[in-house]
Amino acid sequence: MGTRGEIYVRNSSSVIELWRHYDTYANFMVPYFKVFAKYAAWCAGSQRHWLTYPEDVAAMLIAYDYEVVLATRLRFVSKGLLEARPDLKPRGRINDFEKVWILDIPDENQTCDITWKVRGFSFKFQADAEEMREDIRKGKDAMFENYMEKIAEFSVKPLNDEGGGCRLCGYPGPLIIVEDPPVCIYCLLKNLRDDFFKAEIERIVKVAPLITQITR
């Protein structure tokens, strides 16, 4: 059984509702959101206003989650990329959760000094889930104590800082395959004819056996 959770990406005019099957406890989700903020900033590039649209941020969050899944499978799963899909998805009619995460982003079209606020909660099972969702949609945060117990709260700035990403393209996401010094899978696949990269592929084959299947 996974630790299921609902995730809301919200500003004052729009709310996108998502659902995640596994690992929505704070020890996983706090670093997850912090790394995602760098990933989203890298995706947005000069179009930083994208970081203020709940629809765009939610789309990037699902894309990021898929890369988390791919990175895990490349390292640890013998099936490689087979049967891989994002664990995060639109909530739809799903009504099965233990945790609630709210990602509050600024109102639209800001480009400078963007700050996201993240809050995580444990849901009180005796409470009314649909009433809680309606209060989240309406921004009635003062009512949260009726439904939830807070487990985490922090702010993060979505910035593509130097360091920590692929040394060739700057990619900061999960698919960093060669970690010292960092190289992403995209640059490995683009540079297969280079002897250095062939050697790097051989070096990581023990932890990512599918790489040889992709590249030969």
N, C-alpha and C positions, 0 to 999 in steps of 0.2 A: 504494500500500500504506500502511495506517495503522500507527501505532505502537501495537500492541494491548497491553492490560494487564488484569490481574485486580485487583479492588478488594474488600477484605474489611472489613466493618463489624462490629466485635467488642467484646463485653465478656466477663466471666468465664462467662456462662451461655449465650451465643448468638452465632452467627457467620452473617452473611448474605454470600453470595458473588455478586459482580457482575463484569461484563466490559465493557470499553470498546474500541471499534474504533480510534479516532483519538487522537492527542495525549496519550499517557500519560507523556511525558518530563517531567522535573522543572520545566523552565521554564514549562510550561503548568499542571501539576498543583498546584504550590505555591500560586500565586495563586487557582487554581480552588477549592481547599479553604478558603482563607481567606475568600473571598467567600461560599462556601457556608455557612460557619459563621454569618455575619450573616443570610443568607437563612433558615436553619433556625431561628435564634432568633426572627426575625420571624414565621415560620410557627407556632412553638410559643406565642408570646405568653406568657400567664401559666401555661401548661401546660408548665413547663420540664422536668418529668419525662420528657416525650416525647424530650428530647435524650439520654436515657440508655437508650433502647430501640433495639437494633440494627435491628429491623424498621421502626420509625418513621423513624429516621435514614436508612435505605436508601431508603425510599419518598420522603422529601423530597429525597434526593440525585438520584433519577431524575427527579423533578419539576423540580428545579433544572436538570438537564442538558437537559431538554426546552426550558426557557426560554432556555438558552444557544443552542440550535439556532434557536429562533424569532427571537431577537434578531439572530443572524447573518444569517438569511434576510431579515428586514425591512430590514436595512441594505445588503446586498450582492447578494442573489440575485434575479434578475428573476422567478422563479416565485413569489416571496413565500412564503406559508405552505404551498404545495403540496409534497407528498412530504417532509414534515417529521416526524421521530420522534426520540425521545431516542437519543443514541449509546450511552448507558449502559443496561445491561439485566441481568436475572438471568443468571448464567453458564451454568446448565444443563449441557449436555455439551460446551460449547465448550472446546477444548484448544489454543488458538492465542494466544500472548502473549509479550511481551518484558519487560514491567515488572510489578511487583507493588506495590500500595499497601495498607497496613493502617491503618485508622482505628480506633483504640482509644478507646472511650468508657467513662465510669464505670459502675459497677454501678447497677442500676435504682433509681429513685425519689429520686435526689438532685435538689435544686432550686437550691441555692446553690453558687457557686464551681465551676461545671462546667468542666472542662478536657478537651479532646480531644487525643490524641497521634497524630500522623501520621508514618508512615515509608514511604519508597519504596525499592525495590530493583530491580536488574537481575537477571534470571534467568539462571543458568548452564545453557546448553542441554544440557550433558552430564548434568545432574542429573535426578532422578526427580520429575516434576511432582506426581504424586499423593501421594508421600511428603511433599513440601513442603506440600501442601494439608492433609494430615492433621496435620502439626505445627502449622500455623496454627490449625486448629480446636481442637487440644488445648492451645494456648498454650505450646508448646515452642519458645520464641523462641531459646533457646541453640543450636538446631540450624540456624538460618537460614544460617549461614556455609557449610553444606554445599550450599546451593542458590542463594544469592543474594549479590550485592554491593550494599552500601548506597549510595544516591545522595542521599537527603535524609531529614532528621528534624527535626520541629518540633512545638511545642504551640500550640494555638489555643483561645481561650475563645469559645464561641458567644454573643455579646452583640449585641443590636440597638442599637448605639451611635447617638447623634444625629449627623446629618451624613452626606452622601454618598448618601442615599436620596431618593425622591420628596418634594418639598417639601410636597405636599398630604396624602399618606397614610403616608409613611415607608417605603414599599416599597424594599428595598435590593438587589433582584435584577437580573438581566441586562436586563430589558425597560424600562430607562430610555431613553426615546426622545428627549426634549429634555434635553440635558445641561447647559445653562447658562442659567438655573438648572434643576436636574433635575426632570423630570416623567415619570412612568411611563405606559406605553401604556394602563393601566387607567383612570387619571384622564383622559387625553385622550379615551378613548371614552365616559366617563361625562359629560363636559362639552362635548359637541359643539355645543350651542346657544350657548355663550358665545363672544363675538367674539374674545376673547383666544386661546382654544384653537383656533378656526378659523384664526387667523393663525399660530399655532405649527405647525399641521398643514401649512399652505402652506410654512412655512419649512423643514421637514424633508423635504419631498417629494422633494428631490434625492437624499437618501440612503436614503429609505424609500418608494419609489413606491407600494407596496401600501397605504399608509395611506389614500390617496385612494379606493382601491377599497373598503376596509373602511367608510369613514365617509360616503360619499355615497349 
